[in-house]
Amino acid sequence: MRPRPPIKGRGIFSGTGLIITGLTATLLAMIFPIWSYADRSGTGFDVLNAETVSTGYGPLSALDRDFITKVRLAGLWELPAGQQAGLKGTTPAVRTAGEHLIEGHTFLDERVRDVASRLSLELPNEPTEQQQEWLATLDSAQGVEYDRQFANILRLAHGKVFSVVAQVRASTRNSLVRELADDANSTVLDHITVLEATGYVDFDALAQDMVAGSTPPLTPAPAPPGPTLDPAPAVPVTPSPSPTYTLPPAATSRPPESSGKS
């Protein structure tokens, strides 16, 4: 009896086998990226979850905690700067800006201490080294130079904080932080407005400083919540005595230009 010829087309190399093999490979290719991504460390979600703690008001991220600390630090140096402007400012606009700083940061400091207490966060009780340097610069400046330094230093600082407030308000999942960001946004925008109204802000220099990022971060990311002490309220410091120089005329829309004459 003649042996039967082998049946062609069976096995993995048949038409059906090739289709099944192709579909299997495609499915594995789709599953592998999902599996490999979920197993990776260092992704944005991994970092967020690793630095986020649960609270009764929603998740509290490292960015949230850094924002709370920055609000406190702003009041620690801008309150005394505002009081100083009321005494050393040579124009009504500069003195008015100082009043806004005092009112705004007195309010924000009360708010941030309440939020920190409810979230069991520790707050600083003194300005950063950079902020102390800014205060020292204002202490040594006199006359129109003081007005100019006051307007530009404070405007730069508020611009830095303004971007942080927007980022936190857009991303936070914590209700207390969200409310604090709303208050900070209104206050910072008011201060930016009155500082620019002095007529002394150098917008070209300001833009360069903002782009270059010449100002270092105000503080490292704070630790997660834990047992803390209630921080003392931020209060204005006693500035140096008023100088005995002759006051220049009040600035209206722009600072006085140097004529180059002696």
C-alpha positions as CSV (number, residue, x, y, z in Angstrom):
1,M,0.0,0.0,0.0
2,R,1.4,3.4,-1.0
3,P,2.1,5.6,2.0
4,R,-0.1,8.7,2.4
5,P,1.6,11.9,1.6
6,P,2.0,14.3,4.5
7,I,-0.8,16.9,5.0
8,K,0.5,20.3,4.2
9,G,-0.4,23.4,6.1
10,R,-0.6,22.0,9.7
11,G,1.3,23.3,12.7
12,I,2.7,26.7,13.5
13,F,3.7,27.3,9.9
14,S,0.2,26.8,8.5
15,G,-1.9,29.8,7.6
16,T,-4.0,29.5,10.7
17,G,-1.0,29.0,12.9
18,L,0.7,32.1,11.5
19,I,-2.5,34.2,12.3
20,I,-2.7,32.9,15.8
21,T,1.0,33.5,16.4
22,G,0.7,37.0,15.0
23,L,-2.3,37.8,17.3
24,T,-0.4,36.4,20.3
25,A,2.6,38.5,19.6
26,T,0.5,41.6,19.2
27,L,-1.3,41.0,22.5
28,L,2.0,40.5,24.3
29,A,3.4,43.7,22.7
30,M,0.4,45.6,24.1
31,I,0.6,44.1,27.6
32,F,4.3,44.5,28.1
33,P,4.5,48.3,28.1
34,I,1.6,48.4,30.7
35,W,3.4,45.8,32.9
36,S,6.8,47.4,32.5
37,Y,5.4,51.0,33.3
38,A,3.6,49.8,36.4
39,D,6.7,48.1,37.7
40,R,9.0,51.1,37.1
41,S,10.0,53.3,40.0
42,G,10.6,57.0,39.9
43,T,7.6,58.0,37.8
44,G,5.6,61.1,38.5
45,F,2.8,59.1,40.3
46,D,5.3,57.1,42.3
47,V,7.0,60.3,43.5
48,L,3.7,62.0,44.3
49,N,2.4,59.0,46.3
50,A,5.7,58.5,48.1
51,E,5.7,62.1,49.4
52,T,1.9,62.4,50.0
53,V,0.3,61.7,53.4
54,S,-3.4,61.3,54.2
55,T,-5.2,63.8,56.3
56,G,-8.8,64.4,57.3
57,Y,-8.9,67.2,54.6
58,G,-7.6,65.2,51.7
59,P,-4.1,64.1,50.6
60,L,-1.3,66.4,51.5
61,S,1.6,66.5,49.1
62,A,5.2,67.7,49.5
63,L,4.3,70.7,47.2
64,D,1.4,71.5,49.5
65,R,3.6,71.5,52.6
66,D,6.3,73.6,50.8
67,F,3.6,76.1,49.9
68,I,2.4,76.4,53.5
69,T,5.9,77.0,54.6
70,K,6.5,79.6,52.0
71,V,3.3,81.5,53.0
72,R,4.6,81.6,56.6
73,L,8.1,82.7,55.5
74,A,6.7,85.5,53.4
75,G,5.0,87.0,56.4
76,L,8.1,86.8,58.5
77,W,10.0,89.3,56.4
78,E,7.3,91.2,54.4
79,L,5.5,92.4,57.6
80,P,8.6,94.2,58.9
81,A,9.4,95.4,55.3
82,G,5.9,96.9,55.1
83,Q,6.2,98.7,58.4
84,Q,9.6,100.0,57.4
85,A,8.2,101.3,54.1
86,G,5.7,103.4,56.1
87,L,8.5,105.2,57.8
88,K,11.2,105.3,55.1
89,G,9.2,105.5,51.9
90,T,9.6,108.9,50.3
91,T,6.3,108.8,48.3
92,P,2.7,108.1,49.2
93,A,2.6,105.2,46.8
94,V,5.5,103.5,48.5
95,R,4.0,104.0,51.9
96,T,0.6,102.7,50.7
97,A,2.3,99.6,49.4
98,G,3.8,99.1,52.8
99,E,0.3,99.3,54.4
100,H,-0.9,96.7,52.0
101,L,1.9,94.4,53.0
102,I,1.1,94.7,56.7
103,E,-2.6,94.1,56.2
104,G,-2.2,91.3,53.8
105,H,0.4,89.3,55.6
106,T,-1.1,89.8,59.0
107,F,-4.2,88.1,57.6
108,L,-2.3,85.4,55.8
109,D,-0.1,84.7,58.8
110,E,-3.2,84.0,60.9
111,R,-4.6,81.8,58.2
112,V,-1.4,79.8,57.6
113,R,-0.9,79.2,61.4
114,D,-4.4,77.9,61.6
115,V,-4.0,75.6,58.6
116,A,-0.6,74.3,59.9
117,S,-2.1,73.6,63.3
118,R,-5.0,71.6,61.8
119,L,-2.6,69.6,59.6
120,S,0.0,69.2,62.5
121,L,2.7,70.9,60.5
122,E,5.7,72.7,61.9
123,L,6.3,76.2,60.7
124,P,9.5,78.3,60.8
125,N,9.8,81.3,63.2
126,E,12.5,83.3,61.3
127,P,13.1,84.3,57.7
128,T,15.5,82.5,55.5
129,E,19.0,83.7,54.9
130,Q,18.0,85.2,51.5
131,Q,15.1,87.0,53.1
132,Q,17.3,88.4,55.8
133,E,19.7,89.7,53.2
134,W,16.8,91.5,51.5
135,L,15.8,93.1,54.8
136,A,19.5,94.1,55.3
137,T,19.5,95.7,51.9
138,L,16.4,97.8,52.7
139,D,17.8,98.7,56.1
140,S,20.9,100.3,54.5
141,A,19.1,102.0,51.6
142,Q,18.0,105.7,52.0
143,G,15.8,108.1,50.0
144,V,14.9,107.4,46.4
145,E,17.2,104.4,46.4
146,Y,15.2,102.9,49.3
147,D,12.0,103.3,47.3
148,R,13.6,101.7,44.2
149,Q,15.0,98.7,46.2
150,F,11.8,98.2,48.1
151,A,9.6,98.1,45.0
152,N,11.9,95.8,43.0
153,I,12.9,93.4,45.8
154,L,9.3,92.9,46.9
155,R,8.0,92.7,43.4
156,L,10.5,90.0,42.5
157,A,9.6,88.0,45.6
158,H,5.9,88.2,45.0
159,G,6.3,87.1,41.4
160,K,8.2,84.0,42.5
161,V,5.5,83.2,45.1
162,F,2.7,83.9,42.6
163,S,3.7,81.1,40.3
164,V,3.8,78.7,43.2
165,V,0.4,79.7,44.4
166,A,-1.0,79.0,40.9
167,Q,0.6,75.6,40.7
168,V,-0.7,74.6,44.1
169,R,-4.2,75.9,43.5
170,A,-4.4,73.9,40.3
171,S,-3.1,70.6,41.6
172,T,-3.8,70.3,45.4
173,R,-6.2,67.6,46.6
174,N,-6.4,69.1,50.1
175,S,-9.3,71.4,50.9
176,L,-7.4,73.4,53.5
177,V,-4.5,74.1,51.2
178,R,-7.0,75.0,48.4
179,E,-8.6,77.6,50.6
180,L,-5.3,79.0,51.7
181,A,-4.2,79.2,48.1
182,D,-7.3,81.2,47.2
183,D,-6.5,83.7,50.0
184,A,-2.8,83.8,49.0
185,N,-3.7,84.4,45.4
186,S,-5.8,87.5,46.2
187,T,-3.3,88.9,48.6
188,V,-0.2,88.4,46.4
189,L,-2.0,89.9,43.4
190,D,-3.0,92.9,45.4
191,H,0.6,93.4,46.6
192,I,2.0,93.0,43.0
193,T,-0.5,95.7,41.9
194,V,0.4,98.3,44.6
195,L,4.1,97.6,44.2
196,E,3.9,98.3,40.5
197,A,1.8,101.4,41.2
198,T,4.9,103.0,43.0
199,G,6.4,103.6,39.5
200,Y,9.8,102.2,40.6
201,V,9.5,98.6,39.2
202,D,12.2,97.9,36.6
203,F,10.2,95.4,34.4
204,D,13.2,94.6,32.1
205,A,15.4,93.6,35.1
206,L,12.4,91.8,36.6
207,A,11.9,89.7,33.5
208,Q,15.6,88.8,33.4
209,D,15.6,87.7,37.0
210,M,12.5,85.6,36.6
211,V,13.8,83.8,33.5
212,A,17.3,83.3,35.0
213,G,15.8,82.0,38.2
214,S,18.4,83.9,40.1
215,T,16.5,83.6,43.4
216,P,17.1,80.2,45.1
217,P,14.2,78.3,46.6
218,L,13.0,79.8,49.9
219,T,13.0,76.5,51.7
220,P,13.6,72.7,51.2
221,A,10.5,70.5,51.2
222,P,9.3,70.3,54.8
223,A,8.8,67.0,56.6
224,P,5.4,65.2,56.8
225,P,3.0,66.1,59.6
226,G,3.8,65.3,63.2
227,P,3.6,66.7,66.7
228,T,4.4,70.4,66.5
229,L,4.4,73.5,68.6
230,D,2.1,76.4,67.8
231,P,4.4,79.0,66.1
232,A,4.4,82.6,67.4
233,P,2.6,85.1,65.2
234,A,4.7,87.0,62.7
235,V,5.2,90.6,63.8
236,P,6.9,93.7,62.3
237,V,10.3,94.5,63.7
238,T,11.4,98.0,64.8
239,P,13.2,99.6,61.8
240,S,16.1,101.9,62.1
241,P,15.3,105.6,62.9
242,S,14.1,107.8,60.0
243,P,17.0,109.3,58.1
244,T,17.6,113.1,58.2
245,Y,17.9,113.5,54.4
246,T,15.7,115.9,52.4
247,L,12.7,114.1,50.9
248,P,12.4,114.2,47.1
249,P,9.1,115.0,45.4
250,A,6.6,112.2,45.3
251,A,6.7,109.9,42.3
252,T,3.6,109.7,40.3
253,S,3.8,107.1,37.5
254,R,7.5,106.7,37.0
255,P,10.6,107.1,39.2
256,P,12.7,110.2,38.8
257,E,15.4,109.9,36.1
258,S,19.0,110.8,36.8
259,S,19.9,114.0,34.9
260,G,23.6,113.2,35.0
261,K,24.3,116.7,36.5
262,S,26.3,117.1,39.7
